[in-house]
Amino acid sequence: MPRNQFQKMFFAFVTVFVTVHAYVFYSLYVIHGGTFIASTGATGVLEAINMMGGVPVLGKNIPIWAVVIIEFVLAYALELMLGSPLSFKIACHYFDPIKNHPFIFETMIISATVFVMCPVMSFIAAILYYPYNYIEFNMFHFLAEWLKLVCFNFPFAFFSQLFFIQPLVRTVFKFVFRKDISKRNEEVKASEEHGKKVKPQDETEAIANIYKRVDEIKEELRRELNEEIKKCNN
């Protein structure tokens, strides 16, 4: 397996692992928790789920850990096939990873990922959590549930990805692949010295490029600060 492909899979794995656990907690406690408590008369969400015999999925009650596994498998497959490649293309359509500030480009990738994945995963959740045991399937009711989930999930997904999940995932990715990132950036720097601009081809290369450009910006600021200090001393 090519190293770059392994990095893509690792990055998607960590992203989905953190996201699914956060989403399952948000879904069970924030979105459906009140309904579970009201229907069982329990004093807490976990107690209500235990009284129901699990979380209702496709008309059957299953344990929470099974819900996590199901959502992880679906989200991981979608992230690899749809979310990551499409979000990178959308970001490149509006911004240039070479010319624009790295944090602007990074924010665009995160925003595009939420834009793609949130409606798709909410659609899947609407199928999984539809109350088959209580009402007959109705397309209008299903679409209303999907829209409700999108409205609930979008702000949570956007702010959690932007301020918590993606910074954490990128820090883990940088730590694990620090040697590969350093080697790649040295090769890019050597190419740039010969007048050849190297454009990232995927999200993992874009992340490496972001760290490279951040280091360049820090170095430039350091030089400017030293020049100002010299002027003041003179």
Beta strands, then each sheet from edge to edge (+ up, - down):
strand 1: 55-57
strand 2: 60-62
sheet 1: 1+ 2-
end
